[in-house]
Amino acid sequence: MKKIDSDIHRKVNPEYTDNLDKIEKEDKRVHFKNMDEFDRHFCY
């Protein structure tokens, strides 16, 4: 149990979070709020 606790509370490497932010900003995927939006995009 102690090992799990230490993993959860470990500090995150700032370079890692910077890279995640870059990936998120460069995201080219199409995002939908709900299934209706999805259907309108692909079915009509």
N, C-alpha and C positions, 0 to 999 in steps of 0.2 A: 504494500500500500504506500509506503514511503517513496518508492521510486516513481510511482504515478504522480504523486504530489509534486515532486521535484521537476518532473517533465512539464507539468502544467504551469508552474510558476517560473520557468526558465525565461530569461530575457531573450528577445528576438534580435537577431543580427540586423542592424539598420540597413545594411546593403540588401538584404533579402526583402525587406519591406519596400525599399526604393524600387527594386526590380519588379515587385508585384504591382506597384503603382504605375510604372511604365507600361506594363502589360495591359493593365486595365484601361489606361488612356488610349492605347493603340488598338483596342478591341474592335474588330471589324465584323463581329457577329451581329445578326439581327436579333433584337430583343423584343419580346411581346409581353404586354401587361396581363393578357389572359388568352384563353383558347379562342375566343371570338376574333381577336386580332390576328391570331395565327391563321385561322380559317380564312379570313378576308385576304390575307397576304398570299396564301398558297392555293386557295380553292376558287377564287373569283377572278 
